[in-house]
Amino acid sequence: MVTTSLKSFIKSVKSSKTIADERSIIQRESALIRTAFKDTHVSHQTRRINIQKLLYLYILGEKTHFGQIECIKLLASPNFVDKRLGYLATMLILDENQEVLTLLTNSLNNDMNHPNQFIVSLALTTLGNICSPALARDLYTDVEKVISGNNNYLKKKAALVAAKIVEKDPDLAEIFEPKVNNLLDCTDHGVLLGALKLVRSLYEVSPDSRSFLVSKIPKVIDILKGLAKDLNPEYAVSGVADPFLQVSLVETLRLIFIDEEHQAQSHKFNEQLHDVLTSITSYANISSSSSSQAKGSSASVLHETVKTIFSIPNLDPALKVLGINTLGQLLSTKDNNNRYVALNTFLTVVDIEPLAVQRHRATIVSCLKDQDISIKRRALELTFSILDSSNIRILIKEILSFLENPVNNDRELKTYIITNVTNILGHKELIPNEKWKFDTIAKLCYLGGDCFSSTIVSQILALVMNIPNNDELKKYIINKLFKEAYTDSSKDGLNNIAVYLAGEYGDLLLGTSLEDGEKITDTLLADFLVGLSHLQNDDPVLVSFILASAVKLSTHVQDSSARSKLKNYIKSKTTSDNLGIQIKATTYLVLFDEPDNIKRGVLDRMPPPVITQKDTVSLTNRAKHNMLSQGDVDKRRGSLSKTEDLLLDLMDDDTIPADTQNINATDLLGDIFGSSGPSTATPPKSSSAKNDILDLFGGNADKPIQSFPTGGIEAFHNDVVRVCFLPKSIGDGQAIIETIIANKTAHQIEGLQLLIAVPKTQKLTMTSISNPVIPPNSFATQDLKIVGNAGSKIKLRVKFTYNSQGVASTEQFDFGQITETL
């Protein structure tokens, strides 16, 4: 049946019993709509119905491009109902990249000069949603006229559209800058919201307007103060003075105050800012709010205020403590949204005010028992962030208790906890005593031994091997770990640790007792090793560990039957399908039968590896914070006068994932056992053994950078690398630029990779990098060829990754300091 109305069309689609029936109805209706669009004599009523159906098809995700012209035709109707539907369809079906958008210019121009304010409103809303640079240049005069009028209903919309126009074409900023005074003087809150959006857009895209906008700080602060003094019931939300306007005012102040280039101008208003932020945290007290709506309104204002406090440098330290206490107040509420945002904000400020955050330790730890998994995860990361020598016993106990019952047995969460606890136990200054440290390791191995990576296994073994001149403590921890593995052989990581320690320290393990008092004998050890291999289905990694332990035990085991079992096991692996295991087994079998005096020299205890202290990793893929993440974005925007960044965000700005950050751990045992599985560890880099051969000839630690090319423009530098750009030729619509990456350290840089983006009006071609591995005090180069419109400026967004001393790093910066144009 052919549908004749939108209601019947929707009913037909919903009543379809199969996907095929639904597709058939949609395709048939689409064909009927396309046919109707070709009929020039169709009535307005029919056209409206067809457009309504088209919008429903758009909601279903179907193709609707064939109706674009029809939507624009509907705008020419004098009927308000037609215009309303036409503008709605235009906003949804078209976007700023569509070529047919130029056909809108005349309709928008006519409607923005219409005497009916509602028609003007429709045109402004549409322009604000799908504004393109071309439309901005064609229609800015109409928007300017509306802003200068007396109709507040239209002025608020026009101010928002003006902000969009300025973002699309920054050259138009000088047209709308003079309108700011008039807009900020208006008492209508809608107009003020639009004015503040215009101020922020002008500040971001127009460096020339910034001095003028900084002078408006007192006016913005006065408006913010006035909200608290005169509570207008028309805009208040459950007794909270217009939270939308408060948030917008605070956000605008933050954007201006974090701009380092104009800090000298804004600094004189710091005292006024301090007073107004303090007063906001006083009267927006969430605990005094009765309704949930009022609490939500107060919380939104408080969160924005705290974000501002920690984004702006050089504020009174007392204000930062007040911000932390405000977060603690939000965290103590029962509303999960507030607690989640408070924990996230705590994570960003813990490096700024660690002692103030410590005061809320009990509240943070209590969040580990929350039913909401997202709150648990953030509370867990924050717990690691506030951990120090004074609270390590309490917090590690809570963390291990959490590990005992992880949410849904989440492996990612378990791996995160294991990695961080292991890293923390490597920091001597945090550990109360050695016995506590190894008791914690034993419990960690028992609770999370099924989630151990080869890196974690190496770290734990290194900690045990580095116990200084204390065989009793070594015997204690080795026996404890062996008992855990003997009791439960299902945990791969724990098995690897126990097997390695049994071979390396078999003389300390023999003669000790299990849980039930049974003595650990030669036979028990041999049976454990052989049986474990069969239980784990001859896992290649575990077999490598067992083979090494079996040959090492041959110097400690005296019982002939036990020695025979170990030898037979090694012999059985000489025919293994795994070539690496087969080679090991054949080598060890020859060594097994050598005299003890020869074996003792070869199979003596391994020297303890150097322990490299590692920082805790992030669970939520965030780097170390010195400022709020939004503050970082705003600060980067504040420096636009240097680079005038007009690039699209072509590259991912996410921080390094936690898995990547783990790469800096050193697998000191991987080479011993020749693990055939994948390993995320990097080769060990011992500072004492580095460049041993080169040191014989004078070394190169103090060697200056080799003949660094001159004439380059420095774009970025830190303690490890320096990046410069050297223009070779620029002109006639193209440029060739040499990128120079210099290694400033005495350590080798590896895995160097550059990603560079240019504006979409330009095309970039990159040669291969001269060397992805940069020796100490040397450099690598890479040539760039940029082709674009003659006279356009060269702007680059650079993102590069590298490994230095086993630590993976990612850096990103914008560069636009080349004065020559294409």
C-alpha positions in Angstrom: 0.0 0.0 0.0 1.3 3.4 -0.9 1.6 5.6 2.1 0.0 9.1 1.9 1.1 10.7 5.1 4.1 10.8 7.4 2.2 9.0 10.1 1.2 6.0 7.9 4.8 5.8 6.5 6.2 5.6 10.0 3.6 3.0 11.0 4.4 0.9 8.0 8.2 0.9 8.8 7.6 0.0 12.4 5.2 -2.8 11.6 7.7 -4.5 9.3 8.3 -8.1 10.5 11.6 -8.5 8.7 14.5 -6.3 7.7 13.8 -7.1 4.1 10.2 -5.8 4.4 11.5 -2.6 6.0 14.0 -2.1 3.3 11.3 -2.7 0.6 9.0 0.0 2.2 11.8 2.5 2.6 13.1 2.0 -1.0 9.6 2.3 -2.4 8.9 5.5 -0.4 12.2 7.0 -1.5 11.3 6.4 -5.1 7.9 8.0 -4.7 9.4 11.0 -3.0 12.0 11.4 -5.8 9.2 11.2 -8.4 7.1 13.8 -6.5 10.0 16.2 -6.4 10.1 16.2 -10.3 6.5 17.4 -10.4 6.6 21.2 -10.6 2.8 21.5 -10.0 2.8 19.8 -6.6 1.0 21.7 -3.8 2.7 23.1 -0.7 0.9 20.6 1.4 2.3 17.6 -0.6 5.8 19.2 -0.6 5.7 19.5 3.2 4.7 15.9 3.6 7.5 14.8 1.3 10.1 16.8 3.2 8.8 15.4 6.5 9.2 11.9 5.1 12.7 12.9 4.0 13.6 13.9 7.5 12.4 10.6 8.8 14.6 8.8 6.2 17.5 11.0 7.5 16.8 9.8 11.0 16.9 6.2 9.8 20.3 6.9 8.2 19.1 6.7 4.6 20.4 8.7 1.7 18.6 12.1 1.4 20.9 14.1 -0.9 18.2 14.1 -3.6 16.0 16.4 -1.5 18.5 19.2 -0.9 17.2 21.5 -3.6 13.6 20.8 -2.6 14.4 22.0 1.0 15.8 25.2 -0.4 12.7 25.7 -2.5 10.5 25.4 0.5 12.3 28.5 2.0 10.9 30.7 -0.7 7.3 30.2 0.6 5.7 33.1 2.4 4.1 30.6 4.7 5.8 30.4 8.2 5.0 26.7 8.5 6.8 26.0 5.2 9.8 28.1 6.2 10.1 26.4 9.6 10.1 23.0 8.0 12.4 24.1 5.2 15.0 25.6 7.6 14.9 22.5 9.8 15.5 20.2 6.8 18.2 22.5 5.5 20.1 22.4 8.8 19.9 18.6 9.0 20.4 17.5 5.4 23.0 20.2 4.4 26.3 21.1 6.0 28.8 23.9 5.4 30.7 21.7 2.8 27.8 21.3 0.4 28.1 23.2 -2.9 24.3 24.0 -3.0 24.8 26.1 0.1 25.4 29.1 -2.1 21.7 28.9 -3.1 20.8 29.8 0.4 22.3 33.2 0.4 19.3 35.0 -1.1 16.8 33.3 1.1 18.8 34.0 4.3 19.3 37.6 3.3 15.6 38.2 2.7 14.5 36.4 5.9 17.0 38.2 8.1 15.4 41.5 7.0 11.9 40.2 7.4 9.5 42.2 9.8 8.5 39.0 11.6 11.0 38.3 14.3 10.4 34.6 14.3 11.3 34.3 10.6 14.5 36.3 11.3 15.2 33.9 14.2 14.9 30.9 11.8 17.3 32.4 9.4 19.8 33.3 12.1 19.6 29.8 13.6 20.2 28.2 10.2 23.2 30.4 9.5 24.7 29.7 12.8 24.4 25.9 12.3 25.7 25.6 8.7 27.8 28.8 8.2 30.6 28.5 5.7 33.3 31.1 5.1 31.5 32.2 1.9 28.2 32.7 3.7 29.9 34.5 6.5 31.4 37.1 4.1 28.1 37.5 2.3 25.7 37.8 5.2 27.8 39.5 8.0 26.1 42.9 7.3 22.7 41.4 8.0 23.9 39.9 11.3 25.5 43.2 12.2 22.2 45.0 11.6 20.3 42.6 13.9 22.9 43.0 16.7 22.6 46.8 16.5 18.8 46.5 16.9 16.7 46.7 20.1 15.1 43.2 19.9 16.8 41.1 22.7 15.3 37.9 21.4 17.1 38.4 18.1 20.2 40.0 19.6 21.1 36.9 21.6 20.9 34.8 18.5 22.8 37.3 16.3 25.6 37.4 18.9 26.0 33.6 18.7 25.9 33.7 14.9 28.5 36.5 15.0 30.8 34.3 17.0 30.4 31.6 14.4 31.1 34.1 11.6 34.3 35.3 13.3 35.5 31.7 13.7 34.9 31.0 10.0 36.5 34.2 8.8 38.8 35.9 11.4 39.1 39.0 9.1 35.6 39.9 10.1 36.6 40.3 13.8 37.0 44.0 13.4 33.4 44.3 12.3 32.0 42.8 15.5 34.5 43.9 18.0 32.8 47.4 18.5 29.5 45.5 19.3 30.9 44.0 22.4 30.4 47.1 24.6 26.7 47.4 23.7 26.1 43.7 24.2 27.7 43.5 27.6 25.7 46.5 28.8 22.4 44.6 28.1 20.6 43.2 31.2 19.0 40.4 29.3 20.8 37.1 30.2 20.3 35.6 26.8 22.0 38.5 25.2 24.9 38.3 27.8 25.4 34.6 27.0 25.7 35.4 23.3 28.0 38.3 24.0 30.3 36.2 26.1 30.5 33.6 23.3 31.4 36.4 20.9 34.1 37.6 23.3 35.7 34.1 23.5 35.6 33.6 19.8 37.2 37.1 19.2 39.9 36.3 21.8 40.8 33.0 20.2 40.9 34.0 16.5 41.9 37.7 16.6 45.1 38.6 18.4 44.5 42.3 17.5 41.3 42.3 19.6 42.9 40.9 22.8 44.0 44.1 24.4 40.5 45.6 23.9 38.9 42.4 25.4 41.3 42.4 28.4 40.0 45.9 29.2 36.5 44.4 29.6 37.5 42.2 32.5 36.1 44.6 35.2 32.8 44.6 33.3 32.6 40.8 33.2 33.6 40.6 36.9 30.9 43.2 37.8 28.2 41.1 36.0 29.4 38.1 37.9 29.2 39.9 41.3 25.8 41.3 40.4 24.3 37.8 39.9 25.0 37.0 43.6 23.6 40.3 44.9 20.4 40.5 42.9 18.8 37.1 42.5 16.5 37.4 39.5 13.7 34.7 39.8 13.2 34.8 36.0 16.6 33.2 35.5 17.3 31.4 38.8 17.3 27.6 39.0 16.0 26.4 42.4 17.5 29.4 44.2 20.8 29.4 42.3 21.5 32.6 40.3 21.4 31.8 36.5 24.0 28.9 36.5 24.3 29.0 32.7 25.4 32.7 32.8 27.7 32.1 35.8 29.5 29.3 34.0 29.9 31.3 30.8 31.3 34.3 32.7 33.8 32.2 34.6 34.9 30.4 31.4 35.4 33.8 29.7 37.6 35.0 32.6 39.6 31.9 32.5 40.3 32.2 28.8 41.6 35.8 29.2 43.6 35.2 32.4 45.6 32.2 31.2 46.9 34.1 28.1 50.6 34.5 29.0 51.2 37.2 26.4 48.7 39.6 27.9 49.4 38.6 31.5 50.9 42.0 32.3 47.6 43.6 31.3 45.3 41.2 33.1 47.5 40.8 36.2 46.2 44.1 37.7 42.8 42.5 37.9 44.0 39.4 39.9 42.7 40.7 43.2 39.2 41.3 41.8 39.2 37.9 40.3 40.4 36.4 43.6 37.5 38.0 45.4 34.8 37.0 43.0 36.0 33.3 42.8 36.1 33.2 46.6 32.5 34.6 46.8 31.2 32.1 44.2 32.5 29.1 46.2 30.8 30.6 49.3 27.3 31.3 48.0 27.2 28.3 45.6 27.4 25.9 48.6 26.1 22.5 47.5 25.5 21.2 51.0 23.0 23.9 51.7 20.9 23.1 48.6 17.8 21.1 49.3 16.7 19.8 45.9 18.7 17.7 43.4 18.1 20.3 40.7 19.6 23.0 43.0 22.5 20.7 43.8 23.2 20.1 40.1 23.1 23.8 39.4 25.4 24.7 42.3 27.8 21.9 41.3 28.1 23.0 37.7 29.1 26.5 38.9 31.6 25.1 41.5 33.2 22.7 39.0 33.8 25.6 36.5 35.2 27.8 39.3 37.6 25.1 40.5 38.7 24.5 36.9 39.4 28.2 36.6 41.3 28.4 39.9 43.8 25.7 38.8 44.1 26.9 35.2 45.2 30.4 36.0 48.8 30.8 37.1 50.0 33.2 39.9 46.8 33.1 41.9 46.8 33.2 45.7 47.8 29.7 47.1 44.9 30.0 49.6 42.5 30.1 46.7 43.9 26.8 45.4 43.4 25.2 48.8 39.8 26.5 48.8 39.4 24.9 45.3 40.6 21.5 46.7 38.2 21.8 49.6 35.4 22.6 47.3 36.2 19.4 45.3 36.2 17.4 48.6 32.7 18.8 49.3 31.5 17.7 45.9 33.1 14.3 46.3 31.3 13.8 49.6 27.8 14.1 48.0 25.7 11.1 47.0 25.3 12.3 43.4 27.4 10.1 41.1 27.8 12.7 38.4 29.3 15.2 40.9 31.6 12.5 42.4 32.8 11.4 39.0 33.6 15.0 37.9 35.2 15.8 41.2 37.5 12.7 41.0 38.5 13.7 37.4 39.3 17.2 38.6 41.3 15.9 41.6 43.4 13.9 39.1 44.3 17.0 37.2 45.3 19.1 40.3 46.9 16.5 42.5 50.4 17.5 41.2 49.7 21.1 42.0 48.4 20.8 45.6 49.3 17.3 46.7 49.1 18.1 50.4 45.6 19.6 50.1 44.4 16.6 48.2 45.8 14.3 50.9 43.4 15.7 53.4 40.6 14.1 51.5 42.2 10.7 51.4 39.5 8.9 53.4 36.8 10.2 51.0 38.8 9.1 48.0 39.5 5.7 49.4 35.8 5.2 50.2 35.0 5.6 46.5 36.8 2.3 45.9 33.8 0.6 47.3 31.3 2.6 45.1 29.0 0.5 42.9 29.7 2.7 39.9 32.7 1.2 38.0 33.7 4.6 36.4 33.9 6.1 39.9 35.9 3.1 41.1 38.4 3.4 38.3 39.0 7.2 38.9 39.3 6.7 42.6 41.8 3.9 42.1 44.0 6.1 39.9 43.7 9.0 42.4 44.7 6.7 45.2 47.9 5.9 43.4 48.5 9.6 42.8 48.3 10.5 46.5 50.4 7.6 47.8 53.5 8.4 49.7 55.7 7.1 52.5 53.3 8.2 55.2 50.3 6.4 53.9 51.7 3.6 51.8 50.7 0.8 54.2 47.1 1.9 54.4 46.6 2.6 50.7 48.4 -0.5 49.4 46.2 -2.6 51.7 43.1 -0.9 50.3 44.3 -1.4 46.7 45.1 -5.1 47.2 41.7 -5.5 48.8 40.2 -4.0 45.7 42.4 -6.4 43.6 41.0 -9.3 45.5 37.5 -8.6 44.1 37.9 -6.6 40.9 34.8 -5.5 39.0 33.8 -8.3 36.6 37.3 -9.7 36.9 38.5 -6.8 34.7 41.9 -7.8 33.3 42.8 -4.3 32.3 42.1 -3.1 35.8 44.1 -5.9 37.4 47.0 -5.3 35.1 47.0 -1.6 35.9 47.0 -2.3 39.7 49.8 -4.9 39.4 52.0 -2.6 37.2 51.6 0.3 39.6 52.1 -1.6 42.8 55.2 -3.3 41.3 56.6 0.1 40.2 55.9 1.6 43.7 57.7 -1.3 45.5 60.8 -0.4 43.5 61.0 3.0 45.2 63.1 2.5 48.3 62.2 5.9 49.8 58.5 4.8 50.0 59.0 1.4 51.6 58.7 1.1 55.5 60.7 -2.1 55.7 61.9 -4.9 53.5 59.8 -7.6 55.1 56.6 -5.6 54.4 57.7 -5.1 50.8 58.1 -8.8 50.1 55.0 -9.8 52.0 53.2 -7.3 49.7 54.9 -8.9 46.7 53.8 -12.4 47.8 50.2 -11.2 48.2 50.3 -9.4 44.8 51.6 -12.6 43.1 48.8 -14.6 44.7 46.0 -12.2 43.8 47.1 -11.2 40.3 49.6 -13.8 39.1 47.4 -14.7 36.2 47.8 -11.1 34.8 51.6 -10.8 35.0 53.4 -9.7 31.9 57.0 -10.7 31.3 58.0 -7.1 32.3 56.3 -7.5 35.8 57.9 -11.0 36.2 61.3 -9.4 35.5 60.7 -6.5 37.9 59.6 -8.8 40.8 62.6 -11.2 40.2 64.9 -8.2 40.2 63.6 -7.0 43.5 64.1 -10.5 45.1 67.6 -10.9 43.6 68.6 -7.4 44.9 68.0 -8.3 48.6 71.3 -7.2 50.1 73.4 -9.9 51.9 70.4 -11.4 53.7 69.9 -15.0 52.9 67.2 -15.4 55.6 65.0 -12.8 54.0 65.6 -14.3 50.6 64.8 -17.8 52.0 61.6 -16.4 53.5 60.3 -14.7 50.4 61.4 -17.5 48.0 59.7 -20.1 50.2 56.5 -18.0 50.4 56.3 -17.5 46.6 57.0 -21.2 46.0 54.2 -22.2 48.4 51.8 -19.9 46.6 52.6 -21.5 43.2 52.6 -25.0 44.7 49.2 -24.5 46.1 47.7 -22.9 43.0 49.3 -23.6 39.7 46.8 -21.7 37.5 48.6 -18.4 37.6 51.2 -18.2 34.8 53.1 -15.2 36.1 53.4 -16.7 39.6 54.5 -20.0 38.1 57.3 -18.3 36.1 58.6 -16.5 39.2 58.5 -19.6 41.4 60.2 -21.8 38.8 63.0 -19.3 38.2 63.6 -18.8 42.0 63.6 -22.6 42.5 66.4 -22.9 40.0 68.4 -19.8 41.0 68.1 -20.3 44.8 67.4 -24.1 45.1 70.0 -24.3 47.9 67.9 -21.9 50.0 64.6 -23.5 49.1 65.6 -27.1 49.9 64.9 -28.0 53.5 62.2 -25.4 54.1 58.6 -26.4 54.7 55.2 -26.1 52.9 52.0 -25.0 54.5 51.2 -28.4 55.9 54.7 -28.8 57.4 55.9 -31.1 54.5 59.6 -30.6 53.8 60.7 -29.4 50.3 63.0 -32.2 49.0 64.8 -32.9 45.8 62.0 -35.2 44.7 59.3 -32.7 45.5 61.1 -30.0 43.5 61.6 -32.3 40.5 58.0 -33.4 40.6 56.8 -29.8 40.8 58.7 -28.7 37.8 57.8 -31.6 35.5 54.2 -31.7 36.7 53.8 -27.9 36.2 54.9 -28.2 32.5 52.2 -30.8 31.9 49.5 -28.9 33.7 50.2 -25.8 31.6 50.1 -27.8 28.3 53.9 -27.2 27.8 53.6 -23.4 27.4 56.8 -22.4 25.6 57.6 -19.5 28.0 57.1 -21.7 31.0 59.1 -24.6 29.4 62.0 -22.2 28.9 61.9 -21.3 32.6 61.7 -25.0 33.6 64.6 -26.0 31.4 66.9 -23.4 32.9 65.8 -24.2 36.4 66.3 -28.0 35.8 69.9 -27.6 34.7 70.6 -25.2 37.6 69.1 -27.6 40.1 71.5 -30.3 38.9 74.2 -28.7 41.1 72.0 -28.8 44.2 69.9 -31.9 43.9 71.6 -35.0 45.4 68.8 -37.6 45.1 69.5 -39.8 42.0 65.8 -40.3 41.1 65.2 -36.6 41.2 68.3 -35.9 39.0 67.0 -38.6 36.6 63.6 -36.9 36.4 65.1 -33.6 35.6 67.5 -35.0 33.0 64.7 -37.0 31.4 62.6 -33.9 31.2 65.4 -32.0 29.5 66.0 -34.9 27.1 62.2 -35.0 26.2 62.4 -31.4 25.0 65.3 -32.1 22.5 62.6 -33.2 20.1 60.3 -30.3 20.7 58.4 -28.7 17.8 59.7 -25.3 19.0 63.2 -24.8 17.6 64.2 -22.4 20.4 63.3 -24.9 23.1 64.9 -27.7 21.1 68.2 -25.8 21.0 68.1 -25.0 24.7 67.3 -28.5 25.7 70.1 -30.0 23.6 72.6 -27.5 25.1 71.4 -28.0 28.7 71.5 -31.8 28.3 75.2 -31.7 27.4 75.8 -29.3 30.3 73.8 -31.5 32.7 76.3 -34.4 32.5 79.4 -32.2 33.0 81.3 -32.5 36.3 80.0 -30.4 39.2 83.2 -28.2 39.3 82.5 -27.1 35.7 78.8 -26.7 36.2 79.2 -24.6 39.3 81.2 -22.0 37.4 78.7 -21.9 34.5 75.5 -22.2 36.6 76.4 -19.9 39.5 73.8 -17.4 40.7 73.1 -14.6 38.3 74.3 -11.1 39.5 71.4 -9.0 40.6 70.2 -6.7 37.8 70.0 -2.9 38.2 66.6 -1.8 39.4 65.2 1.2 37.4 62.6 3.2 39.3 59.5 3.7 37.3 56.6 6.1 37.8 53.0 4.9 38.1 51.1 4.7 34.8 47.7 6.1 33.9 44.5 4.1 33.8 42.5 6.8 31.9 45.1 7.4 29.2 46.2 10.7 30.7 49.7 12.1 31.0 51.1 13.8 34.1 49.1 16.9 34.7 50.2 20.4 35.7 47.0 22.1 34.7 43.4 21.2 33.9 43.2 19.5 30.5 40.7 22.2 29.3 43.1 24.8 30.6 45.9 23.3 28.5 43.7 23.6 25.5 42.8 27.2 26.3 46.5 28.1 27.0 47.4 26.6 23.6 44.7 28.8 22.1 46.1 31.8 24.0 49.4 31.5 22.1 47.7 31.7 18.7 49.3 35.1 18.0 52.6 33.3 17.5 51.5 30.6 15.2 48.0 31.6 14.1 47.0 27.9 14.1 44.4 27.4 11.4 45.1 23.7 11.0 42.5 21.0 11.3 43.0 18.6 14.1 44.3 15.9 11.7 46.1 13.9 14.4 45.0 12.3 17.5 45.8 14.4 20.6 45.3 11.5 23.1 48.1 10.9 25.6 50.1 7.8 25.5 48.1 4.7 26.4 49.0 2.9 29.6 50.1 -0.2 27.6 52.7 2.0 25.8 53.9 3.6 28.9 54.7 0.1 30.3 57.3 -0.3 27.5 59.9 1.4 29.6 60.2 -1.5 31.9 63.2 -3.6 31.3 62.9 -7.4 30.8 66.2 -8.5 32.3 65.4 -12.2 32.0 64.0 -12.4 28.5 67.3 -13.3 26.9 68.0 -15.9 29.5 64.9 -17.9 28.7 64.4 -16.9 25.0 60.7 -16.4 25.4 59.0 -17.1 22.1 55.9 -15.1 23.1 55.6 -11.4 22.4 57.3 -9.1 24.8 56.8 -5.5 25.5 60.1 -5.0 27.2 63.1 -3.2 25.8 66.7 -4.4 26.1 68.3 -3.5 29.3 70.3 -0.2 29.4 72.7 -0.3 32.2 74.5 3.0 32.6 77.6 1.2 34.0 77.9 -1.0 30.9 76.9 1.5 28.3 79.4 2.1 25.5 82.0 -0.2 27.1 84.0 -0.5 23.9 83.8 3.1 23.1 85.0 4.1 26.6 88.2 2.2 25.9 88.9 4.8 23.2 87.9 7.9 25.1 84.1 7.4 24.7 81.7 9.9 23.1 79.7 11.1 26.1 81.1 14.6 25.9 81.3 14.7 22.1 79.6 17.9 20.7 76.8 17.7 18.2 78.3 16.8 14.9 78.4 19.8 12.5 74.8 20.8 13.2 73.3 22.6 10.1 73.2 26.4 10.4 70.3 28.7 9.5 67.5 26.5 10.9 64.6 27.9 12.9 64.2 26.2 16.3 60.6 25.0 16.7 60.8 22.8 19.8 63.2 21.6 22.4 63.2 19.8 25.7 65.9 18.0 27.8 66.1 15.2 25.2 65.6 16.5 21.6 65.7 19.7 19.6 63.7 20.2 16.4 64.5 22.8 13.8 63.2 23.6 10.4 65.7 24.8 7.7 64.0 26.3 4.6 65.8 25.3 1.4 63.6 26.9 -1.2 60.3 28.7 -1.0 58.2 30.3 -3.8 56.0 29.7 -6.8 53.5 27.9 -4.7 55.8 25.3 -3.2 58.4 25.0 -0.5 61.1 22.5 0.4 62.0 22.4 4.1 64.5 20.2 5.9 63.5 19.0 9.3 66.4 18.5 11.8 65.9 16.4 14.9 68.9 16.6 17.3 69.7 14.2 20.2 70.8 16.4 23.1 71.7 13.5 25.4 74.5 11.0 25.8 72.0 8.2 25.2 70.7 6.8 21.9 67.2 7.8 20.7 65.3 5.0 19.0 62.0 4.5 17.2 61.8 8.1 16.0 58.7 8.8 13.9 57.3 12.2 12.7 53.7 13.0 11.8 53.2 16.4 10.2 49.9 18.1 9.1 49.4 21.2 6.9 46.2 23.2 6.2 43.8 21.4 3.9 44.5 23.9 1.1 48.0 22.6 1.0 49.6 19.2 0.1 52.6 17.7 2.0 55.0 15.1 0.8 57.7 13.7 3.2 60.8 11.8 2.4 62.0 8.9 4.6 63.8 10.0 7.8 67.5 9.7 7.5 67.8 7.5 10.5 65.1 6.4 13.0 67.9 5.8 15.5 69.8 8.9 16.5 73.2 8.3 18.2 74.2 10.4 21.3 74.8 14.1 20.4 73.9 13.5 16.8 70.9 14.4 14.6 68.6 13.0 11.9 66.9 14.8 9.0 63.8 14.6 6.9 62.8 16.7 3.9 59.3 18.2 3.5 57.8 19.3 0.2 54.7 21.6 0.6 52.6 22.6 -2.4 49.7 25.1 -2.2 48.3 28.4 -3.3 50.9 31.0 -4.1 51.2 33.6 -1.3 49.7 31.3 1.4 51.5 31.0 4.8 53.4 27.9 5.8 51.8 26.4 9.0 52.7 23.0 10.4 51.4 20.8 13.2 54.0 18.3 14.3 53.6 15.2 16.4 56.6 12.9 16.9 57.4 9.9 19.1 60.7 8.4 20.2 62.3 6.1 22.8 65.1 7.4 25.1 66.5 5.1 27.7 63.6 2.7 27.4 61.0 5.5 28.0 58.5 6.1 25.2 57.6 9.8 24.7 55.2 11.7 22.5 55.5 15.4 21.8 53.3 17.8 19.8 53.7 21.4 18.8 52.5 24.0 16.2 55.0 25.9 14.0 54.4 29.0 11.9 57.5 31.1 12.2 58.6 31.0 8.5 58.0 34.5 7.2 58.3 33.6 3.5 55.1 32.5 1.8 54.5 29.9 -0.9 
